[in-house]
Amino acid sequence: MSKDFDRVKLRRWRKRGFYSEAALVKLLKTKGYFAVRVPVSNPSLNPLPDIIARKGKHTYAFEVKNATYYAYFPKPQIDKLFQFLEQFIPTTTEYKHAVVAAHLGKRWLFKEITWTDWKKNKIPEKVRILKRDRGNLNIDKSYQENTQPLTDPLSTQQ
């Protein structure tokens, strides 16, 4: 009886995570990002984020948690985000972003972890996001590309 209850509890917990990941992919797509959920992201040693997104030249690796008031992101999960970006995204670090995302009821909070903190090993054992916090990443305005078209110097001849 106890094992059956534990199994049901585990399924509910996984469904919550899946729901939040799918909701974030949908939200990112409405904001103009290309985004996909990584279906094999799991507590393994593979450096896989929950969600990969791209907008312009910028690539984002998201770790997602569904919570009520606060969410904790263990350091090994954050390390995996940076390992994924470093190993699989062939561009400079200014275009690669490791983001932890907390789905707190109807509210989303995003916190970008800096490359400097990761390289200097300044990431705490657990990164915490509280419902009353303000994230440091706004997905509406984050790293917007220059929307003005580049002018061709030859086309400005008189």
N, C-alpha and C positions, 0 to 999 in steps of 0.2 A: 504493500500500500504506500509506504513512504517513498519508494523508488518511482512509482507512478506519479506521485505528487511532484517530486523533484523534476521529472521529465516534463510535466505540464508547465511548471514554473520556468524551466529553461526554454521551452518553445515560445512562451509569451515574451520572455526577455529578448530572444532573437528576433521575434516579429516586430517588437518595438524598434530595435536597431534597424531592421530592414525598412520599416516605414519611414523613419527619419532620413535614412540615406536616399530613398526614393523621393521623398518630399524635397530634399535639398537639390537633387538633380533637376527636378522640375522647376524649382525656384531659380536656379542658376540659368537654365535654358530661357526662362522668361526675361532674364536680365541680359541676354545676349551672349552668354557663354556657351561653348561646346562642353558638355559634361557627360560623364558616364560613371555608373557605379561599378566598382570592381567586385564581381560576385564571389571571388575566392578569397577576399580579404578575411583573414581569420587570425587567431592568436598563434601564428606560426613564426618561424624565423625569416620567412620571405619578406622582403621590404616592399609591401604593398599597402597603398592607402585605401581608405574606404571609397573615395571618389577622386577622380582625376578630372580637372576642368582646364579649359584654355580660353583666353580672350585676347585677341591680337597676338602679340609676341609672348605674352605671359602665360605660364603654366602653374597650376595650383594642385597641390596634393592635400586632400582633406581627411582628417580623422574626425568622425562624427560620434557624438554621444546624445542619447535621449535621456533627459532627466527632468525632475520637477523644480528643484531650487538651485542645485549646483551640479557641476560635472567635473570629474577628475580625469586627467589624461596622463597615464604613467610615462615616464621618460623613455622606456623602450619603444613605445608606440610612436613617440615624436621622433626618436632616432630613425625609425623605419621610414618616416616621411622624407627626411633628409637623405637617407641612403637611396631611396627610390629616385628622388630628383637628381641626385648626383650621378647615379649609375645609368639612368635611362633617358634623361632629358638633355640632349646635347646643345646646351646654350649656357650663357654666363649666369651667375647667381642672381644678378639683378632682375632676371626674368623668371626666376623659379621661386615659388612661395609655398612654405609649409604652414598650413592653417589648421587649427583645432576649432571645431564648430559644435556648439551646444544647442540642442533643440529643447527649449524650456517652455513647454506648453505651446502657445502660438508664437512665441518669440524665439528668434535666432540670435545668437551672439557668436562672433567670429574673432579669433585672436591669432594674428600671424606671429610665428616664432622666427626670430631673425637668424640669419646665417652666422652673424658674428657671435651670438650667444651659443649657437651649436658648436662652432669651431673652437671656441674658448671653453667649452664644457660648462657653461653657466646656466644650463637648463636645470630647474629643480627636479627632484625625484618625481613630483606630481605637479602638473600645471592645473590650476583650478580656475573655473569660470563660475561665478555666482550670478544668480538671476538679476541682482541689483547692479552688477558690473556694466561697464560700457566697453564693448570690444574695441580693438584697435584697427579693424578692417571693415570698411563699408563696401559691400559688393556692388552697390550702385555706382560708386565713384572711384573705385579702386583701379589704379593704373590705367586710366583711360588713354587710349591712343589719340594722337593728334588727328582730329576729324577734318582738318582743312586739307584739301588736296595739295600735293606738291606741285609747284609750278615748274614747267619746263623752261629753262632760260632761253631756249631757242624760239619758243612760241611768243615771247614778249618783244620780238623785233617789230620795228615800225616801218 
